[in-house]
Amino acid sequence: MESFFSTLKTERTARKVYRTRNEARADVFDYIERFYNPRRRHSKLGYISPMEFEARAMLGVQSRHLVDRIKDESIRV
């Protein structure tokens, strides 16, 4: 969690002056939703982005469903 706040400060808020707390909150939310979460590579995910991890996971799920369907159809024949 500390590395997240360090990155947030370095990449987003260090040089900005916000007029209101709501403006700061909206900017931080935007940073998290648009950049940090979907694109940043994470060590826990094998240094791939969450978007890439999710895409790979969906391919795996689809492949497993296809294999299961083929097995089910071959059993019925």
N, C-alpha and C positions, 0 to 999 in steps of 0.2 A: 504494500500500500504506500509505503514511503516513496518508492521509486515512481509511482504514479503521480504523486503530488509534486515531486521534483521535476518530472517531465512536463507536467501541466504548467508549472511556474516558468520553466525555461522556454517552452515552445509557445505558450499562449498569453500568459498574464504579466510577465515580467516588465514589459515595456508599455503596457496599456494603463490608462486611467479611465475608470468607469464613473459615469455621472451618478448612477444609482446602484443600489444593491441588486435590483431586478435586472439591470443591464449586465452586471457581472455574472449573475446566475444564468442568464440566457446565453452568454458567451461561453461559459464553462460547459453548459449542457450541449451546446452546438459542437464544441471541441470533442466531447466524449462521444456523441452520437455519430459525428461525421468522420472523425479521424482516428481517435485513440482506439475505440473498440473494434471497428470493422477492419481496419487496415494495418494496425501495428502488429508486428510479429511478436509472438509470445513464446517464451522458453518452454512453458508447460505444454504448448501445442507443437513442439518440435520446430520452433522458430518459423512457423508459418502464421499467416494472419487468420483471425477468426473466420473471415469470409472464405478463405481457401480451405480451412479446416471443415467448415460446414459443407462446402461444395464436395469435398472428398468424401465426407460422411454420407451425404445424400447419394453419391454414386455407389457407395458400398451398400447402402440400404436397398437401393433399386436393384443392384446386382443380386443381393440375397433374395429379394422377392421374386425375381426372374428365375433363379435357380430353384426356389421352392415351388413355383408354378410348374416348371418343367418336370420336377420330380412328381408332383401331384398328378399331372397329366399322364406321365409314363406309368404310374401305378394303376390308373383307371383303364389303360389300354390292354 
